[in-house]
Amino acid sequence: MPVPRYASADAWPLLSAGFRPFFLAAGLWAAFAMVLWILMLRGTVDLPTAFSPVVWHFHELLFGFVTAAIAGFLLTAIPNWTGRLPLQGWPLGGLVLLWIAGRAAIAFSAVLGPGLAAAVDLSFLIVFAAVVAREILAGRNWRNLPVLAALAVLIAANAMIHAGAFGHYEWEDAGKRLAIAVVVMLITLIGGRIIPSFTANWLRRRKADEMPAPFDRFDLAAMLIGLAALLIWVASGLNAVSGAGLLIASGAHALRLARWRGAATREEPLLWILHIGYAWLPLGLALLGLAAWRPELATIAIHALTVGAMGTMILAVMTRASLGHSKRELTAGRGTLICYLLVLVAALARLAAPFADGSYAAALDLAGGAWIAAFLLFAALYLPLYIRR
């Protein structure tokens, strides 16, 4: 079903479709939040936040950067799913302002008070979930109810992290695990739809004989195994049971990815980056599973899932969706390719840092610098698409 016509041709271009302001916000905040994090580590900046620096860093990349990207994707995809008009104009602008208010509230939560900061921050996800619910219910699009359920769980995870500002640190830790689990499941759900579909379309145009495997019971089983393993990890942390489950889930998703013919897309960066982004999932799940016996791998595993899987997949989806919905050719230019390479350098350097011995700080600087450069370059390259009709 094609995207419906815009309600008004007079809307300010930046607010004419959800992907425009939210993808731009995601790119800019990914870079700026990382700059702040590096300055906080060096003692140059001391934000008046009620969160510890590490929790602030986690929260603002998960509930700042990632949720902005999710909002941009869903607000652009939902009209395709439901056949209804997209959110645009000042209602869309108001949603963006709620997201911005959340970032400010978290940064100054020690001044505002943790209760008010939590209320302001949570308001964005609550209103956004209400918008998604209205569209899915009005369009009777029951197939995508899992997306709405994921948003509801994200709200709960965010609230649990805010509980840490009141001294409930066990809730904070569980909320961090829950947030990672939800985004990982969204990648398995949405990535499992778009990666084989986009790959198949590209291969058909090249008259390839073999296509990616269509969604079937194996995909469903892999997703259910992953869901079960992540739920055990969220509920109990790392132990022998959750570790074994995560290793099994890793194998299931590695096999799932192998069915999508990623090697055949090596000529088009816009496609192979999606396959590489998904490949971080089984790697991260395997490392997390092994961390049940080797605790030193836990931080590496978390960064494989966040910097690797989330960062790479989000950048891949934002670039492709921006080109497609701006009626540009679906191929990655040199600048976009550089963005992809930079985010991969950031992920690899962050995973290698604990093994760098005396070069640990240099590896962290490389990871942070590559991440900042990737998303600043993305914002600079795609800004003209977002502010023009």
C-alpha positions, 0 to 999 in steps of 0.5 A: 500500500503506498504512503497516503498523500500529505494532508497539506502541501504547505507544511514546513518541509522539516515537519512534513514527515516523521523521518525528517526531524527525528532522524536528524535529531537522532544523528545530532544527539548521537554525536553530541551525547558522545562528546558530552560523555567523553568530556564527562570522563575527562572531568571537563564537564559536570552535568547537573544530572541526578544520574551517575555519569555511566547511567546518563551515558546509557540512558541518553543513547538508549532513550535519546538517540535510539528512541528518536530513530525508532520514532522517525522509522515508525512515523514513516512506516505506519502510514504504509501499514495503515493507509492513514495520513502521516503525522505532520506539521505542528503535531509532529513538531510538538512530539519533537519538542517533547523529545528535546524536553526529555534530553534537557530534563535528564541533563538538569535532573539534579536541579529539577528533581528526579520526579519532575525529570522523570515525568518530562522524560517519560512524556515523550514515549507515552505520547508517542505510544499513544499516537502509534496506538491510535494509528494501529487501532484506527487502521485495524492493523493488528499485525503490528501490535507487537510494535506497540507492545515493545513501546509499552515495555520501553516506557516501563524500562525507562521508568525503572532506570529513573527509579535509580535516581531514588536509590532503587538501584536493582530496578535501575539495573533491570531496567537497563537490561530490559531496554537492551532486550526490547531494542534487540527484539525490535531489530529482530522483528523489523530487520527480519522484515526489511533485510530479506525483502530489500535484498530480494528486490535488489537481486530480482532486478539483477535476475539472480537465481536464488532469493533470500529465504522468506519468513517462515517457522524457522524465523518465528522459532529464532525470534521466540528463542531470542525472546525467551533467552532475553527474558531470562537474562532480564529477570535473573541477570547472568547465570548458567541458565541465561548464558546457555539460553543466550548462546542458543539464541545467538546460533539461531539468529546466526542461522537466520542471517545466513538464509538472507544471502548477504554475501550477494549484496557486496556491490551495494553498501546500502544493503550489505550494511543491513546484513552487517548490522544484523550480524552484530546481534548473534555476536553480541548475544554469544559474548553475553552468553559467555559472560556468564562464565567470563564476567569480563566479557559482559561490557564487551557484549553490551557494546556489541549489542549497542554500538555494534547492532543498534548503532549500525542498524539505525544508521543503515535504516536512516540512510536508506529510508531518507533516500527512499522517501526523498525520492533519491536513488537507492544507492549509497554515495561515497559520503554514506559509505564513509558513515558506514565505515566509521560506525563499524570502526567505532564498534570494533574499537570499542570491543577491542579497547579492553584488550588494548592494554596500555592503549586502552584510552587511545582505543576509547578515543578512536571509538568515540571519535569514529562514532561522533564523525559517523553521525555528524557526517550523516547529519551534514549529508542528509540535512539538505534532504530534510529541509527541502520539499 
